[in-house]
Amino acid sequence: MTLKAVIIPGDGIGPEVTKAVLRIFDKAGAPIEWIEKKAGVAALADGPDVLPAATVDAVREHTIALKGPCTTPVGEGFTSVNVQLRKKLDLYAAVRPVRNLPGVKTRFSDVDMIIIRENTEGLYSGVENEVSPGVVMSMKVATEKACTRIARWAFRYATHRQRKKITVFHKANIMKMTDGLFIRCARDIHREEYPNIHYDELIIDAGCMRMVQDPSRFDMLLLENLYGDVVSDLCAGLVGGLGVVPGANIGDDAAVFEAVHGSAPDIAGKGVANPLALLMSGVMMLNHLRDTRRDDSFDGPAVAIKQAYNQALADGKTTGDLGGSLSTEQFADAVIERLNG
């Protein structure tokens, strides 16, 4: 039996890395039938929307999607496709695992963290207005419902993944109401439902300092929206950058797994983009399907692909961004060659 899932190639390098990943999935025997839908600049050829209703409806119907990078203009133009997807599908939990990879040399060698980010509120709510000429305001939104929901989700995820500690980064010493609400909800969930998981808190500036001093002291991080966006990229930098980390946006009714790096239009079409981040996100998707659907048919391909890309990296078979010389498709070939050990 195959499962239908939505594939959103995105734009820029998105179609190239997507093609490579789908080829690896096919060779690994992943039981997925892909339903392709458009988003980002690529969708503008068919209409005025960067996130067509047909794409959102398809994700709602099939409940699972894998998405390549989409361009987001800075300071002008259309709203981020990622933000729109999260809001329309209520994908309130952003999950970013960060770990060292074989063959990718970085300053630290013992990084193994999971960053959980609340995805729907905070300054990213987009409530902005001009108070008077030359004066603009952005409102930070926090609700007890959303703060409690993400805290409970994080503790449940920690339990399932057998993680031992959750640390909340906050600025409740200054933002006593919004960040204060966030940490109060996290404390309540810890005390009332998950006292077995160790819990602590750090003011975010001190937490970031300690992060770059010794990331091994952290296990799971729980953050509100803006902090989570910044810190998750900081953590990616500890292990080699956004090209070597996967990402997921998960709600109660749907989940979208995505490469979190940009669309890199400057190298689009050159065949040199690294498909690793999207491939890792695809493995996250298979693990999610195994766990939520209690179906072990997703486990074999997930394990095989992860072992194969780890071995390719250890063998130095990488793209230029990681110091290698392989093209996008050559890296896919290297992974496929190692699928059976």
C-alpha positions in Angstrom: 0.0 0.0 0.0 1.3 3.5 -0.9 0.4 6.7 0.8 -0.4 9.9 -1.1 1.7 12.9 -0.1 2.0 16.4 -1.5 5.3 17.4 -3.0 5.9 21.2 -3.4 9.1 21.8 -5.3 9.2 25.5 -4.6 11.3 27.8 -6.8 15.0 28.7 -7.3 17.0 25.5 -6.6 13.8 23.9 -5.3 12.9 21.9 -8.4 16.5 20.6 -8.7 16.9 19.3 -5.1 13.3 18.0 -5.2 14.1 15.9 -8.3 17.2 14.4 -6.6 15.3 13.6 -3.4 12.4 11.9 -5.2 14.8 9.8 -7.1 16.4 8.6 -3.9 13.0 7.9 -2.3 12.1 5.8 -5.3 15.3 3.8 -5.2 14.8 3.3 -1.4 11.3 1.9 -2.0 9.5 4.5 0.1 5.8 3.7 -0.2 4.8 7.3 -1.3 2.7 8.4 -4.3 3.5 12.1 -4.8 0.9 14.7 -5.7 2.8 17.7 -7.1 1.5 21.2 -6.3 3.0 24.7 -6.7 4.0 27.4 -4.3 6.3 30.5 -4.4 7.4 32.3 -7.5 6.7 29.1 -9.5 3.0 29.4 -8.8 2.8 32.9 -10.3 2.9 31.5 -13.8 -0.5 30.0 -13.2 -2.2 32.9 -11.3 -1.7 35.8 -8.8 -1.2 33.7 -5.7 2.2 32.4 -4.4 0.2 29.9 -2.3 -2.7 28.7 -4.5 -5.8 27.4 -2.7 -5.4 24.1 -4.6 -2.0 23.6 -2.9 -3.4 24.3 0.6 -6.5 22.1 -0.1 -4.2 19.2 -1.2 -2.2 19.3 2.0 -5.5 19.4 4.0 -6.7 16.4 2.1 -3.6 14.3 2.3 -2.4 15.7 5.6 1.3 15.4 4.7 3.7 17.4 2.5 7.3 17.7 1.6 8.3 21.2 0.4 11.3 22.7 -1.3 12.5 26.3 -0.6 10.4 29.3 -1.8 11.6 32.8 -2.4 10.5 35.5 0.1 11.1 39.2 -0.8 12.7 41.3 1.9 10.8 44.4 3.0 8.3 44.4 0.2 6.3 42.1 -2.1 4.3 39.1 -1.2 4.0 37.4 2.2 6.2 34.4 3.0 4.7 31.2 1.7 6.0 29.4 4.8 4.1 31.8 7.1 0.9 31.5 5.1 1.1 27.7 5.2 1.6 27.7 8.9 -1.3 30.0 9.5 -3.8 28.4 7.1 -3.1 24.8 8.3 -2.4 25.7 11.9 1.0 24.1 11.9 1.8 25.4 15.3 4.9 23.3 16.1 8.2 23.9 14.2 10.7 21.2 14.8 14.4 21.5 13.9 16.7 18.7 14.9 20.4 19.7 14.9 23.2 17.2 15.1 26.7 16.8 13.9 27.1 14.8 10.6 29.9 12.5 9.5 32.5 14.2 7.4 31.2 17.7 8.1 33.8 19.4 10.3 32.7 22.1 12.6 34.0 23.8 15.7 31.9 21.5 17.9 31.6 17.8 17.6 29.0 16.9 20.3 25.9 18.8 19.1 22.6 16.9 19.4 19.6 19.2 20.0 16.0 19.6 19.0 14.6 23.1 18.8 10.8 23.4 19.2 9.3 26.8 18.1 5.8 28.1 18.5 4.8 28.8 15.0 1.6 31.0 15.0 2.0 33.9 17.4 4.5 36.5 18.7 5.7 39.3 16.5 5.2 37.0 13.5 1.5 37.5 13.9 2.0 40.4 11.5 -0.1 42.9 13.4 1.6 46.1 12.3 0.4 49.6 11.8 1.6 53.2 11.3 0.9 55.1 14.5 1.8 58.5 12.9 4.0 59.5 9.9 7.4 58.0 10.5 6.3 55.9 13.4 5.3 52.2 13.0 4.4 49.6 15.6 4.4 45.8 15.6 2.4 44.0 18.2 3.6 40.8 19.9 0.7 38.4 20.5 0.6 35.6 23.0 -2.4 33.5 24.1 -2.7 31.0 26.9 -4.1 28.5 24.5 -1.2 28.6 22.1 1.5 28.8 24.8 0.0 25.8 26.6 -0.5 23.9 23.4 3.2 24.2 22.3 4.5 23.4 25.8 2.4 20.2 25.9 3.5 19.3 22.4 7.1 19.8 23.3 7.0 17.7 26.5 5.1 14.9 24.7 7.7 15.0 21.9 10.5 14.8 24.4 8.9 11.8 26.0 8.5 10.0 22.7 12.0 10.8 21.6 13.4 9.9 25.0 15.0 13.3 25.5 15.9 14.2 29.1 15.7 18.0 29.4 13.7 21.0 28.0 15.1 24.5 28.3 13.0 27.6 27.6 14.7 30.7 26.2 12.7 33.8 27.1 12.9 37.5 27.8 10.3 37.6 30.6 12.4 40.0 32.7 11.5 42.7 30.1 8.3 41.3 28.4 6.7 40.3 31.6 3.2 39.7 30.1 3.9 37.9 26.8 7.1 36.0 27.6 5.8 35.7 31.2 2.7 33.9 29.9 4.9 31.6 27.8 7.1 30.4 30.7 4.1 30.1 33.1 2.4 27.8 30.7 5.6 25.7 30.2 6.0 25.5 34.0 2.4 24.4 34.5 2.7 21.6 31.9 6.0 20.4 33.3 4.7 20.4 36.9 1.3 18.9 36.2 1.9 16.5 33.3 5.6 15.8 32.7 7.5 16.1 36.0 9.9 13.3 34.8 11.4 15.6 32.2 14.0 18.0 33.6 13.0 21.6 32.9 14.9 24.9 33.1 14.8 28.4 31.8 17.3 30.9 30.5 17.0 34.6 29.5 17.6 34.4 25.8 20.7 36.6 25.5 22.5 34.6 28.3 21.2 31.4 26.6 22.7 32.3 23.3 26.1 33.0 24.9 26.1 29.7 26.7 25.0 28.0 23.4 28.1 29.1 21.6 30.3 28.3 24.5 29.1 24.8 25.0 26.1 23.5 23.0 26.4 20.0 24.6 24.7 21.3 27.7 21.4 21.6 25.8 19.0 18.8 24.8 15.7 20.3 23.7 14.9 24.0 23.4 11.4 25.5 23.6 10.9 29.0 22.2 8.3 31.5 21.1 8.1 32.3 17.4 10.8 35.0 16.7 13.3 33.6 19.2 12.8 30.1 17.7 13.4 31.4 14.2 16.7 33.1 15.2 18.0 30.4 17.6 17.3 27.5 15.3 19.5 29.1 12.6 22.1 29.8 15.1 22.1 26.2 16.1 22.3 25.1 12.5 25.5 27.2 12.2 27.0 25.0 15.0 26.8 21.9 12.7 27.6 23.3 9.3 24.7 25.6 8.3 21.2 25.4 6.9 22.2 23.0 4.2 22.7 20.2 6.7 19.6 20.4 8.9 16.0 19.3 8.3 12.8 21.0 9.4 9.1 20.3 10.0 6.0 22.3 10.7 3.4 20.1 12.5 -0.2 20.6 13.6 -3.0 18.4 14.8 -4.4 17.8 11.3 -1.4 18.2 8.9 2.4 18.3 8.7 4.7 20.0 6.2 8.4 18.9 6.1 10.8 21.4 4.4 14.3 22.4 3.6 14.8 25.5 5.8 17.5 27.1 3.6 16.7 29.7 1.0 15.9 29.3 -2.7 19.4 30.4 -3.8 18.3 31.9 -7.2 22.0 32.8 -7.9 22.8 29.1 -8.4 19.4 27.9 -9.7 19.7 25.8 -12.8 23.5 25.1 -12.4 23.1 21.7 -11.0 25.3 22.4 -8.0 22.7 22.8 -5.2 22.9 20.4 -2.2 19.7 18.3 -1.8 20.8 17.0 1.7 18.5 19.3 3.8 15.4 18.3 1.8 16.5 14.7 1.9 16.8 14.8 5.7 13.4 16.5 5.9 12.0 13.7 3.9 13.4 11.2 6.3 11.8 13.1 9.1 8.5 12.8 7.2 8.9 9.0 6.9 9.6 8.8 10.7 6.5 10.9 11.4 4.4 8.7 9.2 5.7 5.6 10.9 4.9 7.0 14.4 1.5 8.7 13.7 0.2 5.9 11.5 1.8 3.0 13.4 3.0 1.7 10.0 6.5 0.1 9.9 6.6 0.1 6.1 8.0 3.7 6.4 10.8 2.6 8.8 13.0 0.6 6.4 13.3 3.3 3.8 13.9 6.0 6.5 16.7 4.0 8.1 18.3 3.1 4.7 18.3 6.7 3.4 19.7 8.1 6.6 22.5 5.5 6.7 23.2 6.1 3.0 23.6 9.9 3.3 25.7 9.5 6.4 28.0 7.1 4.6 28.2 9.4 1.6 29.2 12.3 3.8 31.7 10.2 5.7 33.2 9.1 2.3 33.6 12.7 1.3 31.0 12.4 -1.5 29.5 15.9 -1.1 28.6 19.0 -3.0 30.7 22.1 -3.2 29.1 23.8 -0.2 30.5 21.1 2.0 33.9 21.0 0.3 33.2 18.3 -2.3 32.9 18.4 -6.0 29.7 16.5 -6.8 26.7 18.0 -8.6 23.2 17.7 -7.3 22.5 14.6 -9.2 25.9 13.1 -8.5 25.3 13.4 -4.8 21.9 11.6 -5.3 23.9 8.9 -7.1 26.3 8.6 -4.2 23.4 8.1 -1.8 21.7 5.6 -4.0 24.9 3.6 -4.3 25.0 3.3 -0.6 21.3 2.4 0.0 22.0 -1.3 0.5 25.1 -0.8 2.6 
